[in-house]
Amino acid sequence: MRDSTHVTVFGTSLNPRSRSYGLAVATTRTLADRGVPATLVDLRDRELPECGREGSYDDPTVNELRALAARSSHLVFAAPVYNFQLGSGAKNLVELIGRGGLEGKTVGVLCSAGGRRSYMAPMTFANALMLDFRCWIVPRFVFGVADDFDDDGAIANPALVERVEGMVGDLLSRA
């Protein structure tokens, strides 16, 4: 790990009882336990415009998040899965911060879904990051289902905590 390592973890769900945000919190905690500086961004606390609307790319919040991503050595996206795809918050964020914040970054992905059948959902998201922005994607993504969380969205399954720790280790192995 290099001295300038900084990880930004984006919680992209807008659900007040988000389970993917529980993954983001666990990841940030794991990074802190390893002494790695990290910033947790919860999109529920931000007013992001829809990508493509007039002025959306010059929005002050977008500029702030783009600058944060640009300063970070690594990025992690925590997202819910809906209809076998990552939620729209993740895609909207990627499009808004774009090349200026994403190009060449090492990226980890955390997902929560209602059931196990959509475990391949991160692949189209990962492909877009690789092809559009030349990101390095951690091949070990974290996928949790409803039974892995308590009623407040915190991780209840120790095996899921181990998967988060494994993803963080893989993320940091690429400086």
Buried (B, 14 or more C-beta within 10 A) or exposed (E): EEEEBBBBBBBBBBBEEBBBBBBBBBBBBBBEEBEBEBBBBBBBEBEBBEBEEEEBBEBEEBBEBBEBBBEBBBBBBBBBBBEEBBBBBBBBBBBBBBEEBBBEBBBBBBBBBEEEEBBEBBBEBBEBBEEBBEBBBBEBBBBBBEEBBEEEBEBBBEEBBEBBBBBBEBBBEEE
